[in-house]
Amino acid sequence: MLTPKRIYEEEMLDAGEGTDKDVAQSLSDLRRINRFLGGRKVILRALSTCLDGANLQKISLLDVGTGSADMPMAVAADCHRRGLESFIAAVDLSERHLRISRARLGVSSEVHLVRADCLRLPFPARSFDFVTASLFLHHFRDDDVVRLLADFGRIAKRAVIVNDLVRNLVPYYFTRIAFPLLGTSFLTQNDGPVSVLRAFTAEEMKDLARRAGLNNVRVKRLFPYRLSLVADVRSP
């Protein structure tokens, strides 16, 4: 009863609404939300699990649908703490998002920003150790999610890591109430509840990964209402 039907309403940020200032505010809101509502932890914990016992000196990571590039920046900082050399690329379709993130939101030069269509990623097979996507897959219909996950599995050498939302009425009403306080931008206040209704259940995420041909998949629900998918793509 608490899981409504998935919707496909376009979010205002995706539609290109607002001025550059509005977009900068919205991207900053998303950084704050990822920091305080667990998004960063989903990626960093999953990556830590993948690195445990791996004895690597260097990793490469591709973040798809990067937005403000806060996730790859968090990964870069974590690699520094570990004494691990990293090469990190962050892809987004929106030139405006990448430009604003670099110019106004302080994306460090060690994160390589790339404008590309995420449904046609221009990277060879097995070209990055890890492929990550945060709060990204819910922007797509199921068939395109399958295409994306399959391509992530093609590009990754070690693992695909996804962080997204759980579709449920509890987080939906939470965003309706809290986002006017957490979000300074009208874009965030509109898009937050829409994102929840576009999101997934754990079983749906597992099924989409299966359809994409990913094996050794672990999908977990994490507090508060986050989904973590980790797919080990290493050859047996």
Secondary structure as GFF3:
##gff-version 3
##sequence-region A 1 236
A	DSSP	alpha_helix	20	36	.	.	.	ID=ss1
A	DSSP	alpha_helix	39	51	.	.	.	ID=ss2
A	DSSP	beta_strand	58	64	.	.	.	ID=ss3
A	DSSP	alpha_helix	70	82	.	.	.	ID=ss4
A	DSSP	beta_strand	85	92	.	.	.	ID=ss5
A	DSSP	alpha_helix	95	104	.	.	.	ID=ss6
A	DSSP	beta_strand	111	115	.	.	.	ID=ss7
A	DSSP	three_ten_helix	118	120	.	.	.	ID=ss8
A	DSSP	beta_strand	128	134	.	.	.	ID=ss9
A	DSSP	three_ten_helix	137	139	.	.	.	ID=ss10
A	DSSP	alpha_helix	142	155	.	.	.	ID=ss11
A	DSSP	beta_strand	156	165	.	.	.	ID=ss12
A	DSSP	alpha_helix	169	182	.	.	.	ID=ss13
A	DSSP	alpha_helix	186	197	.	.	.	ID=ss14
A	DSSP	alpha_helix	202	211	.	.	.	ID=ss15
A	DSSP	beta_strand	217	222	.	.	.	ID=ss16
A	DSSP	beta_strand	226	232	.	.	.	ID=ss17
###
